[in-house]
Amino acid sequence: MEVKAMGSPALEGLRVVEVGSLLAGPFCGQLLGDLGAEVIKIEPPGSGDPMRNWGHKKVGGRGLWWPIIARNKKSITLDLRQREGQMLARRLIAKADILIENFRPGTMERWGLGYDVLSKENPGLIMVRVSGFGQTGSYSQHAGFGSVAEAMGGLRYLTGYPDRPPTRVGISIGDALAGTLGALGALAALWYRDARGGRGQVIDVAIYEAVLAYMESLIPEYALTGYIRERTGPVLPGVAPSNIYPTADGQWLVMGANADTVFRRLCQAMGRPELAEDPRFATHDARAENMELLDSLISEWTATRPIDDLLETLHEAGVPAGKIYTARDMLEDPHFLARQAIVKVNVPGIGEMPMQNVFPKLSLTPGEVRWPGPELGEHNREIFCGLLGLTEDELAELKEKGVI
């Protein structure tokens, strides 16, 4: 039975203040804003968040990353290095449920914006602190971008081919993982505060720990058996068949048929049912021992047929398989269209711009892309005058001083 949405997003009424820049902290803010929270982003006057100019290509002189990572946010400008800017920030944070920051540990304290100060004025405040190595420990003061955290968290060592140096995933995955766990931590703290009669608290998110959290059984494998996972390219040791395979039209097919029942279905689809009974392939362990031979047999079959033909055959047989998609494939795929996985948003100065939708999908209180990344200081008057009660003259004076 399909459940219809109630129209109001889940986090409507929740106020978030976001300070910091670039990726990890702002991605946390994006996730909360996507689900309906009011996210007020504080940016330096004049320059703003460097993300405004990031992205491989620009359209109309504008970066194409900003409309996504800053969507559903309100932008105000505030110089947190000036005393007046710090005091205004405190007034704003006193009215917030969640504060997100991703400066080097100690920066907020130097500005008089540490949790000890802020929580006295707002005991219910939940403060998400994202940094490379956390708020404590011997590395806490090290500069820590996501790339370094990915390396120290174990991901980079496993990424790539065994005969080549470690490589990177093609996106800033460490920052995204940290932002995601930051949002999770904030919502857990919110439940503790509101449903269990608790108070606010600090969520300490270290990017290297966010990466480490996804490293499966890597640690005990070494500690208990001495085994160190190595780079394995497109395969997973001990799991076969699970690889990429060439097709007759020059594409690559991703397929996973490592379970015994699925492997039998693959053999039928290939017209080679005898392989399922072959002692070299009949069991999970046997297939792992003979992975290279098995992959070569499958590649011989896939290389004779175009990818669409292969996918039709494999899907009918119940074998998990798919193309390796580019952005072009995603925009053309009917399943993406049917689920509205990509939405089109009107972005000032750019025009209609497709971007990924809000995930996950909530059945009753879904999120949505309400607007793209705002102009620098677009909401100064709304927040400073409307929320904090400043007069127009006070606003003009702050602007003249360079505070906003």
C-alpha positions as CSV (number, residue, x, y, z in Angstrom):
1,M,0.0,0.0,0.0
2,E,1.5,3.3,-1.0
3,V,1.6,5.9,1.7
4,K,1.2,9.5,0.6
5,A,3.4,12.3,1.9
6,M,2.0,14.7,4.4
7,G,3.8,17.6,2.7
8,S,5.8,18.9,5.6
9,P,9.5,17.8,5.7
10,A,10.6,15.8,8.8
11,L,13.0,18.4,10.2
12,E,10.8,21.5,9.6
13,G,11.1,23.8,12.6
14,L,14.7,22.7,13.4
15,R,17.2,25.6,13.3
16,V,20.8,24.9,12.3
17,V,23.7,27.3,12.2
18,E,26.6,26.3,10.0
19,V,30.0,27.9,10.1
20,G,33.1,26.6,8.4
21,S,33.7,25.9,4.7
22,L,34.5,23.5,2.0
23,L,33.0,20.0,2.3
24,A,32.6,17.9,5.5
25,G,30.7,20.4,7.7
26,P,28.7,21.9,4.8
27,F,27.7,18.4,3.6
28,C,26.3,17.7,7.1
29,G,24.3,21.0,6.8
30,Q,23.1,20.0,3.4
31,L,21.7,16.7,4.7
32,L,19.8,18.4,7.5
33,G,18.6,21.2,5.1
34,D,17.4,18.6,2.6
35,L,15.2,17.1,5.3
36,G,13.6,20.4,6.1
37,A,15.8,22.1,8.7
38,E,16.3,25.8,8.5
39,V,20.1,26.0,7.9
40,I,21.7,29.5,8.4
41,K,25.2,29.5,6.9
42,I,27.7,32.0,8.2
43,E,30.2,33.1,5.6
44,P,33.1,35.6,5.6
45,P,32.1,39.0,4.1
46,G,33.4,39.6,0.6
47,S,34.8,36.2,-0.1
48,G,32.3,33.6,1.2
49,D,32.8,29.9,1.2
50,P,35.4,28.8,-1.4
51,M,32.9,26.2,-2.5
52,R,31.2,29.0,-4.4
53,N,33.9,28.6,-7.1
54,W,34.5,24.8,-6.9
55,G,33.6,22.3,-9.6
56,H,35.3,21.0,-12.7
57,K,33.4,23.3,-15.0
58,K,31.7,26.7,-14.6
59,V,28.6,28.0,-16.3
60,G,28.2,31.8,-16.5
61,G,31.2,32.1,-14.3
62,R,29.5,30.2,-11.5
63,G,30.7,26.9,-10.0
64,L,28.4,24.0,-10.4
65,W,29.1,22.5,-6.9
66,W,27.8,25.4,-4.8
67,P,24.1,25.1,-5.9
68,I,24.1,21.5,-4.5
69,I,26.1,21.7,-1.3
70,A,24.5,25.0,-0.3
71,R,21.0,24.1,-1.4
72,N,18.2,24.8,1.1
73,K,20.5,27.1,3.1
74,K,20.3,30.7,4.0
75,S,23.5,32.8,3.6
76,I,24.5,35.5,6.0
77,T,27.9,37.2,6.2
78,L,29.7,37.7,9.4
79,D,33.4,38.3,10.3
80,L,34.0,36.0,13.2
81,R,37.4,37.5,13.8
82,Q,35.8,40.8,14.9
83,R,34.3,41.1,18.4
84,E,31.0,42.4,17.1
85,G,30.8,39.5,14.7
86,Q,31.4,37.1,17.5
87,M,28.7,38.6,19.6
88,L,26.2,38.5,16.8
89,A,27.1,34.9,16.2
90,R,26.4,34.1,19.9
91,R,23.0,35.8,19.7
92,L,22.1,33.7,16.6
93,I,23.5,30.4,18.1
94,A,21.4,31.0,21.2
95,K,18.3,30.6,19.1
96,A,19.6,27.5,17.3
97,D,19.1,23.8,17.9
98,I,22.3,22.6,16.2
99,L,25.6,24.3,15.4
100,I,27.9,22.8,12.8
101,E,31.6,23.9,12.6
102,N,34.6,22.4,10.8
103,F,37.5,24.6,11.8
104,R,40.8,23.3,13.3
105,P,40.2,22.5,17.0
106,G,40.6,25.5,19.2
107,T,39.5,28.1,16.6
108,M,36.0,28.5,18.0
109,E,37.4,28.8,21.5
110,R,39.8,31.6,20.4
111,W,36.7,33.5,19.0
112,G,34.8,33.1,22.3
113,L,32.5,30.5,20.6
114,G,33.5,27.4,22.5
115,Y,30.9,25.0,23.7
116,D,31.5,26.0,27.3
117,V,30.4,29.6,26.5
118,L,27.6,28.7,24.0
119,S,26.0,26.1,26.2
120,K,25.6,28.5,29.1
121,E,23.4,30.7,26.9
122,N,21.8,27.7,25.2
123,P,21.9,24.5,27.3
124,G,20.0,22.6,24.6
125,L,22.6,23.3,21.9
126,I,24.0,20.4,19.9
127,M,27.4,21.3,18.5
128,V,28.7,19.1,15.6
129,R,32.5,19.6,15.4
130,V,34.1,18.2,12.3
131,S,37.9,18.0,11.9
132,G,40.5,15.9,10.4
133,F,41.6,14.1,13.6
134,G,39.1,15.1,16.3
135,Q,39.0,17.5,19.2
136,T,41.5,15.6,21.3
137,G,44.6,13.5,20.9
138,S,48.2,14.2,19.7
139,Y,47.1,14.9,16.0
140,S,44.2,17.1,16.9
141,Q,46.0,20.3,15.9
142,H,47.2,18.9,12.5
143,A,45.6,20.3,9.4
144,G,43.5,17.5,8.2
145,F,41.8,17.5,4.8
146,G,39.7,14.5,3.7
147,S,42.4,13.1,1.4
148,V,44.8,12.7,4.4
149,A,42.0,11.3,6.5
150,E,41.1,8.8,3.8
151,A,44.7,7.6,3.8
152,M,45.0,7.3,7.5
153,G,41.6,5.7,7.9
154,G,42.6,2.8,5.6
155,L,40.7,3.6,2.4
156,R,43.5,4.8,0.2
157,Y,45.7,1.8,0.8
158,L,42.9,-0.5,-0.5
159,T,42.0,1.6,-3.5
160,G,43.5,0.7,-6.9
161,Y,45.4,-2.1,-8.4
162,P,48.0,-4.3,-6.5
163,D,50.8,-3.5,-9.0
164,R,50.3,0.3,-8.8
165,P,50.5,3.0,-6.1
166,P,47.3,3.6,-4.0
167,T,44.8,5.9,-5.8
168,R,41.8,7.8,-4.7
169,V,38.0,7.4,-5.2
170,G,36.9,9.9,-7.7
171,I,34.9,12.0,-5.2
172,S,35.6,13.5,-1.8
173,I,34.3,10.4,0.0
174,G,36.0,11.1,3.4
175,D,34.3,14.4,3.8
176,A,31.0,13.0,2.8
177,L,31.3,10.2,5.3
178,A,32.2,12.6,8.0
179,G,29.2,14.9,7.1
180,T,26.9,11.9,7.1
181,L,28.0,10.7,10.5
182,G,27.8,14.3,11.8
183,A,24.2,14.5,10.8
184,L,23.5,11.1,12.3
185,G,25.1,12.2,15.6
186,A,23.2,15.4,15.6
187,L,19.9,13.6,15.2
188,A,20.8,11.0,17.9
189,A,21.7,13.9,20.3
190,L,18.4,15.6,19.3
191,W,16.4,12.5,20.3
192,Y,18.3,12.4,23.7
193,R,17.6,16.0,24.3
194,D,13.9,16.1,23.3
195,A,12.6,12.6,23.8
196,R,14.6,11.6,26.9
197,G,14.7,14.9,28.8
198,G,18.4,15.4,28.3
199,R,20.4,18.5,27.3
200,G,22.7,19.5,24.4
201,Q,26.1,18.0,23.8
202,V,29.1,18.0,21.5
203,I,29.4,15.6,18.5
204,D,33.1,15.1,17.8
205,V,33.5,13.9,14.2
206,A,37.0,13.1,13.1
207,I,37.2,12.5,9.3
208,Y,39.7,9.7,9.6
209,E,37.4,7.9,12.1
210,A,34.5,8.4,9.8
211,V,36.5,6.5,7.1
212,L,37.6,3.9,9.6
213,A,34.0,3.2,10.6
214,Y,33.5,1.7,7.1
215,M,36.5,-0.5,7.0
216,E,34.6,-3.7,7.7
217,S,36.8,-6.3,9.5
218,L,40.1,-4.9,8.4
219,I,41.4,-4.3,12.0
220,P,40.7,-7.7,13.6
221,E,41.9,-9.5,10.4
222,Y,45.4,-8.1,11.1
223,A,45.2,-8.1,14.9
224,L,44.1,-11.7,15.2
225,T,45.5,-13.4,12.1
226,G,48.3,-11.1,10.8
227,Y,46.4,-10.6,7.5
228,I,46.7,-7.2,5.8
229,R,44.2,-6.4,3.1
230,E,45.8,-5.3,-0.2
231,R,44.6,-3.5,-3.3
232,T,42.7,-5.9,-5.5
233,G,41.4,-3.7,-8.3
234,P,37.8,-4.6,-9.3
235,V,37.6,-7.9,-7.5
236,L,37.1,-8.8,-3.8
237,P,39.4,-11.7,-2.7
238,G,37.4,-14.8,-1.9
239,V,34.3,-13.7,-3.7
240,A,33.7,-15.0,-7.2
241,P,32.4,-14.3,-9.7
242,S,32.2,-10.6,-8.9
243,N,34.0,-8.4,-11.4
244,I,33.7,-6.2,-14.4
245,Y,33.5,-8.0,-17.8
246,P,34.0,-6.7,-21.4
247,T,31.2,-6.5,-23.9
248,A,31.0,-6.7,-27.6
249,D,30.2,-3.0,-27.9
250,G,33.2,-1.8,-25.9
251,Q,31.5,-1.3,-22.6
252,W,32.0,-2.9,-19.2
253,L,29.5,-5.0,-17.4
254,V,29.4,-5.2,-13.6
255,M,28.2,-8.6,-12.3
256,G,28.0,-10.3,-8.9
257,A,27.0,-14.0,-9.0
258,N,29.0,-15.4,-6.1
259,A,26.1,-17.0,-4.2
260,D,25.7,-20.7,-5.1
261,T,22.1,-20.3,-6.3
262,V,22.9,-17.2,-8.3
263,F,25.9,-18.8,-9.9
264,R,23.8,-21.7,-11.1
265,R,21.4,-19.2,-12.7
266,L,24.4,-17.5,-14.4
267,C,25.6,-20.8,-15.8
268,Q,22.2,-21.5,-17.3
269,A,22.1,-18.0,-18.8
270,M,25.6,-18.6,-20.3
271,G,24.4,-21.8,-21.8
272,R,27.1,-23.6,-19.7
273,P,25.0,-25.4,-17.0
274,E,27.9,-27.9,-16.5
275,L,30.0,-25.2,-14.9
276,A,27.8,-25.2,-11.8
277,E,28.7,-28.9,-11.2
278,D,32.4,-28.5,-12.1
279,P,34.4,-29.2,-8.9
280,R,36.5,-26.1,-9.6
281,F,33.4,-23.9,-9.4
282,A,30.7,-25.8,-7.6
283,T,31.3,-24.2,-4.2
284,H,32.0,-20.7,-2.8
285,D,35.5,-21.7,-1.7
286,A,36.2,-23.5,-5.0
287,R,35.3,-20.4,-7.0
288,A,37.5,-18.3,-4.9
289,E,40.4,-20.6,-5.5
290,N,39.8,-20.5,-9.3
291,M,38.7,-16.9,-9.6
292,E,41.0,-16.0,-12.6
293,L,39.9,-19.0,-14.6
294,L,36.2,-18.4,-13.9
295,D,36.5,-14.8,-14.8
296,S,38.2,-15.6,-18.1
297,L,35.4,-18.0,-19.0
298,I,32.7,-15.4,-18.2
299,S,34.7,-12.7,-20.1
300,E,34.8,-15.0,-23.2
301,W,31.0,-15.1,-23.1
302,T,30.3,-11.4,-22.3
303,A,32.7,-10.3,-25.0
304,T,30.5,-11.8,-27.7
305,R,27.4,-9.8,-26.9
306,P,26.5,-6.1,-26.6
307,I,25.8,-4.9,-23.1
308,D,22.0,-4.3,-23.5
309,D,21.6,-7.9,-24.7
310,L,23.6,-9.2,-21.8
311,L,21.6,-7.2,-19.3
312,E,18.3,-8.4,-20.6
313,T,19.5,-12.0,-20.4
314,L,21.0,-11.7,-16.9
315,H,18.0,-9.8,-15.5
316,E,15.7,-12.4,-16.8
317,A,17.8,-15.0,-15.1
318,G,17.9,-13.2,-11.8
319,V,21.6,-12.4,-11.9
320,P,22.6,-9.0,-10.4
321,A,24.3,-7.0,-13.2
322,G,24.5,-3.5,-14.5
323,K,26.4,-0.9,-16.6
324,I,29.0,1.4,-15.2
325,Y,27.2,4.7,-15.5
326,T,28.4,8.1,-16.4
327,A,26.3,11.2,-15.8
328,R,24.9,10.8,-19.4
329,D,23.7,7.4,-18.5
330,M,22.0,8.6,-15.3
331,L,20.2,11.4,-17.1
332,E,18.9,9.0,-19.8
333,D,17.9,6.1,-17.5
334,P,14.1,5.5,-17.2
335,H,14.5,4.1,-13.6
336,F,16.2,7.3,-12.5
337,L,13.4,9.3,-14.1
338,A,10.7,7.1,-12.6
339,R,12.1,7.5,-9.0
340,Q,13.0,11.2,-9.5
341,A,16.5,10.5,-8.5
342,I,17.6,13.6,-10.4
343,V,15.7,16.8,-10.1
344,K,15.9,20.0,-12.2
345,V,16.3,23.2,-10.2
346,N,16.3,26.8,-11.5
347,V,19.6,28.4,-10.5
348,P,20.1,32.2,-11.0
349,G,22.8,32.9,-13.5
350,I,22.8,29.3,-14.7
351,G,19.3,28.4,-15.6
352,E,17.7,25.0,-15.2
353,M,20.2,22.7,-13.6
354,P,19.9,18.9,-12.9
355,M,21.2,17.6,-9.6
356,Q,20.8,14.6,-7.3
357,N,17.6,14.6,-5.3
358,V,17.2,14.3,-1.6
359,F,18.0,10.9,-0.1
360,P,16.8,8.8,1.7
361,K,13.1,9.0,0.7
362,L,10.8,9.4,3.6
363,S,7.2,8.2,2.9
364,L,5.3,10.6,5.1
365,T,7.7,13.6,5.5
366,P,10.0,13.7,2.5
367,G,12.7,16.3,2.0
368,E,13.0,18.3,-1.1
369,V,15.3,20.8,-2.9
370,R,13.5,24.0,-2.0
371,W,16.1,26.3,-3.5
372,P,19.7,26.1,-4.8
373,G,22.8,27.6,-3.0
374,P,22.1,31.3,-2.2
375,E,23.9,34.4,-3.1
376,L,26.5,35.6,-0.6
377,G,24.7,37.4,2.2
378,E,21.3,37.0,0.6
379,H,19.6,36.5,3.9
380,N,21.4,39.2,6.0
381,R,18.3,41.3,6.4
382,E,16.0,38.4,7.1
383,I,18.2,37.0,9.9
384,F,19.8,40.1,11.4
385,C,16.7,42.3,11.3
386,G,13.9,39.7,11.3
387,L,15.3,37.1,13.7
388,L,17.8,39.1,15.8
389,G,15.9,42.4,15.8
390,L,18.6,44.7,14.4
391,T,17.5,48.0,12.9
392,E,18.3,49.0,9.3
393,D,20.7,51.7,10.7
394,E,22.5,49.1,12.8
395,L,22.7,46.8,9.8
396,A,24.2,49.6,7.6
397,E,26.7,50.4,10.3
398,L,27.8,46.8,10.6
399,K,28.3,46.6,6.8
400,E,30.4,49.8,6.9
401,K,32.6,48.3,9.5
402,G,33.1,45.1,7.5
403,V,31.4,43.0,10.2
404,I,28.9,41.7,7.7
